[in-house]
C-alpha cells in the first residue's frame, strides 16, 4: 500500500499492511512489534500507522527475527554442512560427552 498522505515535511506513514509488505512479514507480526514496544506507532481513527523510517531502522538494526521459512532453510543448511557428525545425537548427548571430556582433562591435569 502507498504511504499515507501527509503534509510537506512530515514523515511518511504506513499502515500495518504497508509496513508488513515493506519488510516481507505478516501484518499481525507488525502489530505484535507495535504492542511489544519494538516499533512506535500512532492511531488515526481505527488505523494503526508506523513511520517508514522506524520500520527501516528496525531492518538496519538487524532486529527482525527470521521468518519460519528462513529459519528452516538455515537449519537445513547447517544439517547439510555438519552431515553425519551430529546426526542422531541430542543436545543432552553432546552435554554429557562434553562433561566426560572435561572430567578426563581435569583428572589428567590433577595427576590422577
C-alpha positions as CSV (number, residue, x, y, z in Angstrom):
1,X,0.0,0.0,0.0
2,X,1.2,3.5,-0.7
3,X,2.3,5.8,2.2
4,X,-0.5,7.7,3.9
5,X,-0.8,11.3,2.6
6,X,1.0,13.7,4.8
7,X,1.7,17.4,4.9
8,X,5.0,18.5,3.4
9,X,7.9,18.0,5.8
10,X,6.1,15.3,7.8
11,X,7.4,11.7,7.9
12,X,6.0,9.1,5.6
13,X,3.5,6.9,7.5
14,X,2.4,3.4,6.5
15,X,-0.5,1.4,7.7
16,X,0.2,-2.0,9.2
17,X,-0.3,-3.8,5.8
18,X,2.0,-1.4,4.0
19,X,4.7,-1.8,6.7
20,X,4.4,-5.6,6.6
21,X,4.7,-5.6,2.8
22,X,7.8,-3.4,3.1
23,X,9.6,-5.9,5.4
24,X,8.1,-9.1,4.0
25,X,6.2,-10.0,7.1
26,X,2.6,-10.7,8.1
27,X,0.6,-7.7,9.3
28,X,0.0,-9.5,12.6
29,X,3.7,-9.6,13.1
30,X,3.9,-5.8,12.7
31,X,1.1,-5.4,15.2
32,X,3.0,-7.5,17.7
33,X,6.1,-5.3,17.2
34,X,3.9,-2.3,18.0
35,X,2.2,-3.9,21.0
36,X,5.5,-5.1,22.4
37,X,7.1,-1.6,22.1
38,X,9.7,-2.6,19.5
39,X,8.0,-0.3,16.9
40,X,6.5,3.1,17.7
41,X,3.0,3.7,16.1
42,X,0.1,6.1,16.3
43,X,-3.6,5.7,15.6
44,X,-5.6,7.5,13.0
45,X,-9.1,6.5,13.6
46,X,-9.2,2.7,13.6
47,X,-5.9,2.5,11.7
48,X,-2.5,1.9,13.2
49,X,0.2,3.9,11.5
50,X,4.0,3.5,11.7
51,X,6.7,5.7,10.3
52,X,8.6,4.3,7.3
53,X,11.8,5.5,8.9
54,X,11.1,3.4,12.1
55,X,10.5,0.3,10.0
56,X,13.7,0.9,8.1
57,X,15.6,1.5,11.3
58,X,14.3,-1.9,12.6
59,X,15.6,-3.6,9.5
60,X,19.0,-1.8,9.7
61,X,19.5,-2.8,13.3
62,X,19.0,-6.4,12.2
63,X,16.2,-6.7,14.8
64,X,14.0,-8.7,12.5
65,X,13.6,-12.3,13.6
66,X,13.8,-14.6,10.6
67,X,10.6,-15.9,9.1
68,X,9.9,-19.6,9.7
69,X,10.9,-20.4,6.2
70,X,14.2,-18.6,6.6
71,X,14.9,-20.4,9.9
72,X,14.0,-23.8,8.4
73,X,16.4,-23.1,5.4
74,X,19.2,-22.2,7.9
75,X,18.6,-25.4,9.8
76,X,18.7,-27.4,6.6
77,X,21.9,-25.7,5.5
78,X,23.5,-26.4,8.9
79,X,22.5,-30.0,8.9
80,X,23.9,-30.4,5.4
81,X,27.1,-28.8,6.4
82,X,27.6,-31.0,9.5
83,X,26.4,-34.1,7.8
84,X,26.7,-37.4,9.7
85,X,28.8,-35.9,12.5
86,X,25.8,-34.8,14.6
87,X,23.2,-37.0,13.1
88,X,21.1,-38.7,15.7
89,X,22.7,-37.0,18.7
90,X,20.7,-34.9,21.0
91,X,21.8,-31.8,22.9
92,X,21.8,-33.9,26.1
93,X,24.2,-36.4,24.4
94,X,26.6,-33.5,23.5
95,X,26.5,-32.1,27.0
96,X,27.2,-35.5,28.6
97,X,30.1,-36.0,26.2
98,X,31.5,-32.6,26.9
99,X,31.3,-33.2,30.7
100,X,33.1,-36.5,30.2
101,X,35.9,-34.9,28.2
102,X,36.3,-32.1,30.8
103,X,36.4,-34.6,33.7
104,X,39.1,-36.5,31.9
105,X,41.1,-33.3,31.3
106,X,40.7,-32.4,35.0
107,X,41.8,-35.9,36.1
108,X,44.8,-35.7,33.8
109,X,45.7,-32.2,35.0
110,X,45.4,-33.2,38.6
111,X,47.6,-36.2,38.1
112,X,45.0,-38.8,38.8
